[in-house]
Amino acid sequence: MPDPILARTEDLDGGIKLGRITLNSEATLNSLSLEMIDQIQSALDDWRHDPNVIALFFDAAGDKAFSAGGDIQNLYHDMIETPGGPCTYCEGFFEREYRLDFDLRCYPKPTIAWGHGIIMGGGLGIFSACQLRIGTETTRMAMPEITIGLFPDAGATYSFSQIDPVWAHFLALTGASINGEDAKYIGLLDALIPHSQKDHFLKGLSSLSSASFTLSELAVLAQNLQPPKNVFPTSKIRAHEPLLRDALETTLHSSNPLQTFSEQVADWPDESWLTRARAGFLGGSPITAAIIIEQFKRAKTMDLKSMFQMELNIAVACSRQGEFSEGVRALLIDKDGNPKWQHAMGAVPETVIESHFTDHWQQHPLADLE
């Protein structure tokens, strides 16, 4: 079997090097396994203090996906084997994944991600953590955790806190898939470059400063490679912005936002993209929806470390309380598309919501994040 991660250095002009990490599991759409997470972390640790490596570049094998998410199958089996928890594999997976995402966000050298194809879940966690986020004509981005009873994690709390709350709540509550123009418009990627220009971008890195790369230098390089005319799919978000903004602003000012959003989406026209977004919400986990509202509310007063600690609290609770395993069963295991959610939308008891935000340990596993 091929190595799931290809981590190597590539020579640039002036004797300097680029640290390059390629997600290399095409058969799983480059979904992150624990082995992949640990190998990426090892590469980051090796290059952190290497003066010859001045920047990092992430990409992925194949044309279908940067990464379609995380190791859901193994997480599911751990939850089924240890109902009610502790779920040793799940908790170790989430802790090490979030530790990696935090480290990447704080990394002392410029980081670049080439997001060709599908970018979802844990893959979006790595992509979003990089300083320069590049999309292509096939970029499809989503955080569809509501469909499986999880929640937007892997640093999504921070990513969504940096964009308009309207778009943060829309993407999280519906699991809607957006294209590169959408993602750039709302601030989830920085540049759009045709995939055919990837090698030109990498060669262009050699023309930059031999001592270090600045984010502004990288941004100019990316801008110069964008095509003179638009070759990317048009933005769905822009096309429907008045409708979506009205629905989400009404929702966020409501005393019962999930009930209000249910009423709002019922009035959306039967356009295919909106129909899928509506179905994602109405068929999604009511517990996840309630978590999202509380998660984004709490994030307003949190720093980065606190956000990751909160995410681990939520993830552990999800692995123990049954909603997550039921969502995975219905979507990916039995594939009957009929999850038996524990509550109705907008009617999740406050005690259930609060149980996802409490510590499970005397000392938090991520207390040492720096």
C-alpha positions in Angstrom: 0.0 0.0 0.0 1.3 3.5 -0.7 2.3 5.8 2.1 -0.8 7.7 3.2 1.3 10.9 3.5 4.2 12.0 1.3 6.4 14.4 3.3 9.5 15.7 1.7 11.6 18.8 1.1 12.0 20.3 -2.3 14.9 22.6 -3.3 14.2 26.2 -4.2 16.8 28.8 -5.4 19.4 29.9 -3.0 19.8 26.7 -1.2 16.5 27.0 0.7 13.8 24.3 0.8 10.0 24.0 0.7 8.4 21.4 3.0 5.8 19.6 1.0 3.1 17.4 2.4 0.8 15.5 0.0 -2.2 13.7 1.3 -1.9 10.3 -0.5 -4.9 8.2 0.1 -6.9 8.5 -3.1 -9.1 5.5 -2.3 -10.6 7.3 0.7 -10.6 10.7 -1.0 -7.7 11.5 1.2 -9.8 11.3 4.4 -7.6 11.7 7.5 -6.7 8.6 9.4 -4.9 8.7 12.8 -1.8 7.5 11.0 -2.0 10.4 8.6 -2.5 12.9 11.4 0.5 11.6 13.3 2.7 11.7 10.2 1.8 15.2 9.4 2.5 16.2 13.0 5.9 14.5 12.7 6.8 16.5 9.6 5.8 19.8 11.2 8.0 18.9 14.2 10.9 18.1 12.0 10.7 21.3 10.0 9.8 23.7 12.7 13.4 24.6 13.6 15.1 23.6 10.3 16.5 26.9 9.0 16.6 25.6 5.4 12.9 24.9 5.3 11.2 28.3 5.0 7.6 27.4 4.1 5.2 24.5 3.9 3.0 23.5 1.0 0.0 21.1 1.4 -1.7 19.3 -1.5 -3.3 16.0 -2.3 -3.0 13.0 -4.7 -5.7 12.6 -7.4 -8.2 15.0 -8.9 -11.2 14.3 -6.7 -10.4 15.6 -3.3 -8.0 17.6 -1.1 -9.6 15.7 1.7 -13.2 14.5 2.2 -13.0 14.5 6.0 -11.9 12.1 8.8 -11.8 8.4 9.6 -15.5 8.0 10.2 -15.6 4.2 9.8 -13.1 3.5 12.7 -14.7 6.2 14.8 -18.1 4.5 14.3 -16.9 1.0 15.3 -15.2 2.4 18.4 -18.5 4.1 19.5 -20.5 0.9 18.8 -18.1 -1.3 20.8 -18.0 1.1 23.8 -21.5 2.6 24.0 -21.6 5.4 26.5 -17.8 5.6 26.4 -15.1 6.3 27.1 -14.4 5.7 23.5 -10.6 5.4 23.5 -10.0 5.5 19.7 -12.4 8.4 19.2 -11.0 10.5 22.0 -7.4 9.9 20.9 -8.3 10.7 17.3 -10.0 14.0 18.1 -7.3 15.1 20.6 -4.5 14.5 18.1 -6.4 15.9 15.2 -7.2 19.1 17.1 -3.7 19.4 18.4 -2.4 19.2 14.8 -4.9 21.8 13.6 -3.9 24.2 16.5 -0.2 23.7 15.8 -0.7 24.4 12.1 -2.6 27.6 12.9 0.3 28.8 15.1 3.1 27.5 12.9 6.1 29.9 12.8 6.6 29.5 9.0 4.3 30.4 6.1 1.9 27.6 5.2 0.1 27.2 1.9 -2.7 24.8 0.9 -3.8 23.9 -2.6 -7.4 22.9 -2.3 -8.3 21.0 -5.4 -11.6 19.1 -5.4 -13.6 18.2 -2.2 -12.6 19.9 1.0 -14.7 18.8 3.9 -14.6 18.2 7.7 -11.1 17.3 8.9 -9.7 18.2 5.5 -11.1 21.7 5.8 -9.5 21.8 9.2 -6.0 21.5 7.7 -6.9 23.6 4.7 -8.3 26.5 6.8 -5.4 26.4 9.2 -2.9 27.4 6.4 -2.1 31.1 5.9 -2.6 31.1 2.1 -5.6 29.0 1.0 -5.8 28.4 -2.7 -8.9 27.0 -4.5 -9.3 25.8 -8.1 -12.1 25.4 -10.6 -13.2 22.1 -8.9 -13.1 23.2 -5.3 -16.1 22.0 -3.3 -16.1 23.0 0.3 -18.5 21.9 3.1 -18.9 21.2 6.8 -21.8 18.6 6.6 -21.5 17.3 10.1 -25.1 18.0 10.8 -26.0 15.1 8.5 -24.1 12.6 10.8 -24.8 14.1 14.3 -21.3 15.5 14.8 -20.6 19.3 14.7 -18.3 21.7 12.8 -14.9 20.9 14.3 -11.2 20.7 13.5 -10.9 24.4 14.1 -14.1 25.3 12.3 -15.1 27.3 15.4 -12.3 29.7 14.7 -12.7 29.7 10.9 -16.4 30.5 11.2 -15.8 33.1 13.9 -13.8 35.1 11.3 -16.5 35.4 8.7 -20.0 36.9 8.6 -22.2 35.1 11.1 -24.9 34.8 8.3 -22.6 32.5 6.2 -21.1 30.7 9.2 -24.6 29.7 10.4 -25.8 28.9 6.9 -23.0 26.5 6.2 -23.0 24.9 9.6 -26.8 24.4 9.8 -27.3 23.1 6.3 -24.0 21.4 5.4 -24.3 23.2 2.1 -21.5 22.6 -0.5 -20.0 25.7 -1.9 -17.6 26.3 -4.8 -14.4 28.3 -5.0 -16.1 31.6 -5.9 -18.4 31.2 -2.9 -15.6 30.4 -0.5 -13.5 33.3 -1.7 -16.4 35.7 -1.5 -17.2 34.8 2.2 -13.5 34.6 3.2 -12.8 30.9 3.5 -10.1 30.9 0.8 -7.7 33.6 -0.4 -7.0 32.9 -4.1 -8.5 31.0 -7.1 -6.0 29.5 -9.5 -6.7 27.0 -12.3 -5.3 23.6 -11.4 -3.2 23.6 -14.5 -1.2 26.5 -13.0 -0.1 24.5 -9.9 3.4 23.8 -11.2 3.8 27.4 -12.3 2.9 28.5 -8.7 5.5 26.1 -7.2 8.2 27.3 -9.6 7.2 30.9 -8.8 8.2 30.3 -5.2 11.8 30.2 -6.3 11.5 33.8 -7.5 10.6 35.1 -4.1 12.9 36.2 -1.3 15.6 33.6 -0.6 15.6 34.4 3.1 11.9 34.0 3.8 8.5 34.2 2.3 6.0 36.8 3.5 2.3 36.3 3.2 2.0 39.4 1.0 4.7 38.0 -1.4 2.7 34.7 -1.7 -0.5 36.6 -2.2 1.0 38.6 -5.1 2.3 35.4 -6.7 -1.1 33.8 -6.4 -2.8 36.9 -7.8 -0.5 37.0 -10.9 -1.5 33.4 -11.8 -5.2 34.0 -11.8 -6.7 33.9 -15.3 -7.7 37.1 -17.1 -11.2 35.8 -17.5 -13.3 33.8 -15.1 -13.0 30.1 -15.6 -14.6 29.2 -12.3 -18.2 28.3 -11.5 -20.3 31.3 -10.5 -21.1 31.9 -6.9 -24.3 30.3 -5.6 -24.1 32.4 -2.4 -24.0 35.7 -4.4 -26.9 34.6 -6.6 -29.1 33.9 -3.5 -27.6 36.4 -1.1 -30.7 38.5 -0.4 -32.8 35.5 0.4 -30.2 33.8 2.5 -29.2 36.9 4.4 -32.8 37.7 5.2 -33.5 34.1 6.4 -30.4 33.9 8.6 -30.6 37.4 10.1 -34.2 36.7 11.0 -33.1 33.4 12.5 -30.2 34.9 14.5 -32.5 37.5 16.1 -35.1 34.9 17.1 -35.6 33.6 20.6 -35.9 30.1 19.1 -33.5 30.3 16.1 -33.9 26.7 15.0 -37.7 26.8 14.9 -37.4 30.1 13.1 -34.9 28.7 10.6 -37.2 25.7 9.9 -40.0 28.2 9.0 -37.6 30.3 6.8 -36.3 27.4 4.7 -39.8 26.2 4.0 -40.3 29.3 1.9 -37.2 28.9 -0.2 -37.8 28.3 -3.9 -37.3 24.8 -5.4 -33.9 25.5 -6.9 -31.5 22.5 -6.7 -28.8 24.0 -4.5 -31.3 25.6 -2.1 -33.3 22.4 -2.0 -30.2 20.4 -1.0 -29.4 23.0 1.7 -32.9 22.8 3.1 -32.9 19.0 3.1 -29.5 19.1 4.9 -31.0 21.1 7.7 -34.4 19.6 8.0 -33.0 16.0 7.9 -30.0 16.8 10.0 -29.4 16.2 13.7 -31.4 18.5 16.0 -28.7 18.0 18.7 -26.0 19.1 16.2 -28.1 22.2 15.2 -28.5 23.1 18.9 -24.7 22.6 19.5 -23.9 24.9 16.6 -26.0 27.8 17.9 -24.3 27.5 21.4 -20.9 26.8 19.9 -20.8 30.0 17.8 -22.3 32.0 20.6 -19.6 31.0 23.1 -16.9 31.5 20.5 -17.5 35.3 20.5 -15.6 35.6 23.8 -13.0 32.8 23.4 -9.3 32.7 22.3 -8.0 30.1 19.9 -6.9 27.7 22.6 -10.3 27.8 24.4 -12.1 27.1 21.1 -10.1 23.9 20.6 -10.6 22.8 24.1 -14.4 23.4 23.7 -14.3 21.4 20.5 -12.7 18.4 22.2 -15.4 18.6 25.0 -18.1 18.5 22.3 -16.5 15.8 20.3 -16.1 13.5 23.3 -19.7 14.0 24.3 -20.8 13.3 20.7 -18.9 10.0 20.7 -20.5 8.9 24.0 -24.2 10.0 23.6 -25.4 8.1 20.6 -26.4 10.8 18.1 -23.2 10.7 16.2 -23.1 6.9 15.9 -26.7 6.8 14.7 -26.0 9.5 12.1 -23.0 7.5 10.7 -25.0 4.3 10.7 -27.8 5.8 8.6 -25.6 7.6 6.2 -22.5 5.4 5.8 -23.1 2.0 7.3 -26.6 0.8 6.6 -27.2 3.6 4.2 -30.9 3.7 4.8 -30.9 7.5 5.0 -33.3 7.3 8.0 -31.5 8.3 11.2 -33.5 8.0 14.4 -32.6 11.3 16.0 -33.2 11.7 19.7 -35.1 14.9 19.7 -37.2 17.2 17.3 -35.6 20.2 15.7 -35.6 23.2 18.1 -36.7 21.0 21.0 -33.4 19.7 22.4 -33.4 20.0 26.2 -31.0 22.6 27.7 -29.4 19.8 29.8 -28.5 17.9 26.7 -27.0 20.9 25.1 -25.0 21.8 28.2 -23.7 18.3 28.5 -21.7 18.8 25.3 -19.8 21.8 26.8 -18.6 20.4 30.1 -15.1 19.0 30.8 -14.7 15.2 30.9 -11.4 15.2 32.8 -9.7 16.7 35.9 -7.1 18.2 33.6 -8.1 19.0 30.0 -6.0 17.0 27.4 -5.4 20.2 25.5 -4.4 22.3 28.5 -0.8 22.4 27.3 -1.5 24.0 23.9 0.8 26.9 23.3 
